[in-house]
């Protein structure tokens, strides 16, 4: 474990410290939950910021492991720095809205709330498009210090994560993530994905984590050639697409 964190820190100190900072923030929010019992849409106000802190930490700590094989140093630093800015901005917006007792997403009730929601959208879409560009540039990288399987897994994992991250635009346009019912209804524990209607967050979540799941497939199976990685990526993409389609029909996953 120490070796992995050392590699992450070496590849990108900025993303490393951003990731560690959000892990610390998650623990602090967990402590806040013990004292602040206010609820919004049936759950504690701080649960959502806490989940975002965990997600951002994983995202920031994953990218350096992918960027260690990326030879374009200037572009790599710019991406890391912008990602730190974007994730920090997102976290500050979500946490401050929680402190105010307000929703951070889909909240256009009043000028300030609408400004926060719009600003979050602009920043995160910009970061996602930058990530997509990094995935495209990765197709220029040659399999020298990395197996063809892992190289393709990184390429396709980045692109897939960016594509399904942009699915957030559909939720934003609808001002809701539930299809066929109002947001905030019955949901599964922890994730709160709807158990009575379609939930667009499922495909969004699974798509974002293609960034980790596709490379992990290669590492765990120890395949070396590109074909298994590509086949797995295609199957995973189809699965997430079906989850998205199911949600758009208003059908719950469970």
NORFEN-V251499 format. One record per residue. N is the residue number from 1. SS is DSSP state (H for helix, E for strand, - for the rest). OMEGA is omega in whole degrees, 0 to 359 (none if undefined). BURIAL is # if it has 24 or more other ideal C-beta (glycine too) atoms within 12 Angstrom, else .. Layout:
N_SS_OMEGA_BURIAL / N_SS_OMEGA_BURIAL
This chain:
1_-_178_. / 2_H_180_. / 3_H_180_. / 4_H_180_. / 5_H_176_. / 6_H_178_. / 7_H_179_. / 8_H_181_# / 9_H_180_# / 10_H_182_. / 11_H_180_# / 12_-_178_# / 13_H_182_. / 14_H_180_# / 15_H_178_# / 16_H_182_# / 17_H_176_# / 18_H_179_# / 19_H_179_# / 20_H_179_# / 21_H_180_# / 22_H_173_# / 23_H_177_# / 24_H_179_. / 25_H_178_# / 26_H_179_# / 27_H_179_. / 28_H_179_. / 29_H_176_# / 30_H_177_. / 31_H_179_. / 32_H_180_. / 33_H_182_. / 34_H_184_. / 35_H_180_. / 36_-_186_. / 37_-_178_. / 38_-_180_. / 39_E_176_. / 40_E_183_# / 41_-_172_# / 42_-_179_. / 43_E_179_# / 44_E_183_# / 45_H_188_# / 46_H_179_# / 47_H_181_# / 48_H_177_# / 49_H_180_# / 50_H_179_# / 51_H_178_# / 52_H_179_# / 53_H_178_# / 54_H_182_# / 55_H_180_# / 56_H_179_# / 57_H_179_# / 58_H_181_# / 59_H_183_# / 60_H_180_# / 61_H_177_# / 62_H_186_# / 63_H_179_# / 64_H_178_# / 65_H_176_# / 66_H_184_# / 67_H_181_# / 68_-_178_# / 69_-_184_# / 70_-_189_# / 71_-_185_. / 72_-_192_. / 73_H_182_. / 74_H_179_. / 75_H_179_. / 76_H_180_# / 77_H_180_. / 78_H_179_. / 79_H_181_# / 80_H_182_# / 81_H_180_# / 82_H_178_# / 83_H_177_# / 84_H_178_# / 85_H_185_. / 86_H_182_# / 87_H_177_# / 88_H_178_# / 89_H_180_# / 90_H_183_# / 91_H_178_# / 92_H_180_# / 93_H_182_# / 94_H_183_# / 95_H_181_# / 96_H_176_. / 97_H_176_# / 98_H_179_# / 99_H_179_. / 100_-_183_. / 101_-_184_. / 102_-_171_# / 103_-_176_# / 104_-_182_# / 105_-_177_# / 106_-_183_# / 107_-_178_# / 108_-_180_. / 109_-_182_. / 110_-_184_. / 111_H_183_. / 112_H_180_. / 113_H_179_# / 114_H_179_. / 115_H_179_. / 116_H_181_# / 117_H_180_# / 118_H_181_. / 119_H_177_. / 120_H_180_# / 121_H_181_# / 122_H_183_. / 123_H_185_# / 124_H_176_# / 125_H_178_. / 126_H_180_# / 127_H_180_# / 128_H_178_# / 129_H_176_. / 130_H_178_# / 131_H_178_# / 132_H_177_# / 133_H_178_. / 134_H_178_# / 135_H_179_# / 136_H_179_. / 137_H_180_# / 138_H_178_# / 139_H_176_. / 140_H_182_. / 141_-_180_# / 142_-_179_. / 143_-_180_. / 144_-_179_. / 145_-_185_. / 146_-_180_# / 147_-_177_# / 148_H_180_. / 149_H_181_# / 150_H_179_# / 151_H_179_# / 152_H_178_# / 153_H_178_# / 154_H_179_# / 155_H_186_# / 156_H_177_# / 157_H_179_# / 158_H_182_# / 159_H_181_# / 160_H_180_# / 161_H_180_# / 162_H_181_# / 163_H_182_# / 164_H_169_# / 165_H_179_# / 166_-_173_# / 167_-_177_# / 168_H_178_# / 169_H_178_. / 170_H_178_# / 171_H_180_# / 172_H_180_# / 173_H_179_. / 174_H_186_. / 175_-_180_. / 176_-_176_# / 177_-_179_# / 178_E_179_# / 179_E_179_# / 180_-_178_. / 181_-_178_. / 182_-_173_. / 183_-_176_# / 184_-_179_. / 185_-_180_# / 186_-_180_. / 187_E_179_# / 188_-_180_. / 189_-_176_. / 190_-_183_. / 191_-_182_. / 192_-_176_# / 193_-_187_# / 194_E_176_# / 195_-_181_. / 196_-_183_. / 197_-_178_# / 198_E_180_# / 199_E_183_# / 200_-_181_# / 201_H_183_# / 202_H_178_# / 203_H_179_# / 204_H_181_# / 205_H_182_# / 206_H_179_# / 207_H_179_# / 208_H_184_# / 209_-_167_# / 210_H_179_# / 211_H_179_# / 212_H_190_# / 213_H_182_# / 214_H_175_# / 215_H_179_# / 216_H_176_# / 217_H_180_# / 218_H_182_# / 219_H_183_. / 220_H_180_. / 221_H_179_. / 222_-_175_. / 223_-_183_# / 224_-_183_. / 225_-_186_. / 226_H_189_. / 227_H_180_. / 228_H_179_# / 229_H_180_# / 230_H_180_# / 231_H_179_. / 232_H_180_# / 233_H_179_# / 234_H_179_. / 235_H_179_. / 236_H_178_# / 237_H_179_# / 238_H_179_. / 239_H_181_# / 240_H_178_# / 241_H_177_. / 242_H_176_. / 243_H_178_# / 244_H_180_# / 245_H_179_. / 246_H_179_# / 247_H_180_# / 248_H_176_# / 249_-_179_. / 250_-_182_. / 251_-_176_# / 252_-_179_# / 253_-_184_# / 254_-_none_.
